[in-house]
Amino acid sequence: MKATQQERNMRVEKNALIEGKILSTGLSGSRYEHWLLVLGIIFVAAALRAPFTSVGPLLETIRDDLGLTNTLAGAITTLPLLAFALVSPFAPKLAHRYGLANVLLVSMLTLAIGILIRSSAGAVMLLTGTAMLGLSIAVCNVLLPGLIKGKFPHHIGLMTGVYTVSMNICAATASGISVPLANSGLGWRGTLALWFVIAALATLFWIPQMCKLGQGSRNNALSTTGNMWRSKLAWQVTLFMGLQSLLYYVLIAWFSVILVERGMTSSHAGWILSLMQLAQLPFTFFVPLWAGRMKNQRPLVIISSVLFILGISGVWLGSSDWMALWAICIGIAGGFAFGLVMMFFSLRTRSTQEASELSGMAQSVGYLLAATGPVLFGLLHDMTNSWSIPLVLLLGASVLLLVVGLGAANNRYVGD
């Protein structure tokens, strides 16, 4: 049994070495081509959240303009999350069959077209375009961490940091400028359609990668180390992804509402929410760098969970005068957690195929929790007429994040 395990590990390591050589063919010899790939990753990452986060501030305007029910209006934000959950497990299989670069290019084209369709007509086109966005973003979310692992094996932390910061800066920007742009004369349709430019640029920057990455990512048949869904470590990473997604999307959805009910003005509450999102940005870059240099990432997991517990406890029991501090704690915690889970996809796997499969599994469960979390949180508030029990449950999720995170941070691989 021991010999069989050793032989299996040797086969996986050999496949990973072959994969790295194939992926780097034609790129290592040209700095221009190398930086073109980096720019392609940056623009793809930039296009992954902005089309989604730009909708929230305009949701009431869209609902009133199209005469939508609250249920249909809610579907505009939940459809992408459900698409993330349903499509993520299939993205690695598509990349393995048709080529990673090919699938990413088609996804970016679909994203660009979906943005235009979403803004073109009535409710049917709005929901159709939104569904296309969700499908495209889900595929790119899953495949990019695997691509980074295969193409930048010695700079995984740096490139993961670049990828996550690009994604989160555009997400925060989209949330902040949507209402001013809509009020400036563009309307909600023009404002949402503007993000077509980013998606189109990402598509253009990705076209040169077709010849460079297509053959290696399609034809190199990589063996995996067993069923990912039966791996204890894979489930620890998956639950870490799910819990941090749950915490993030619940707080994004309800934090401002909680503050307003505490007596804060809407504008002040919006500023506090923006502060929370801005606080996480530096750490989505630095945490992957730190994680890549550590033997295990347990200290980073502890910091993330402690800050979540401190921030949520402050929101629940603390004074409104200190809400900015609690928001900063939650933002930093979210930056740590998101940066960590993006690194876990690479650090806990030996090959691009494994990284993509783990990413698909984790994001499928993670975004399913993210889709249901805000609804459950609001339902508990309606049932109890208080924020206490919902916030206590978030504290429980923070403790569970610590427990599964300590397991996910161990220096081992999903097939061991």
Beta strands, then each sheet from edge to edge (+ up, - down):
end
